[in-house]
Amino acid sequence: MWSDPIVDQIRAEAKAWSDQFGGDVNAMFAELRRLDEASGELLVTLPPRAPASGTPVLGTLSTSSAVDATKQSH
């Protein structure tokens, strides 16, 4: 089987990072947040955008609408 050395290196680095935190994703993200804050660089946060017209908003699609949409697509 062919192996890409760059992909292998990235996977090895990702595994080493994960191993440092025992595979705990929350701990990994906490460390990333700590590093981000310690960098002193300005973070850009954008205001939320309104969904495009006609786009269902998460949590507003009723079950009957989902069923109707399924029937129309067949």
Residue pairs with C-beta under 8 A, 6 or more apart in sequence:
17 28
18 28
21 27
21 28
21 31
36 43
51 57
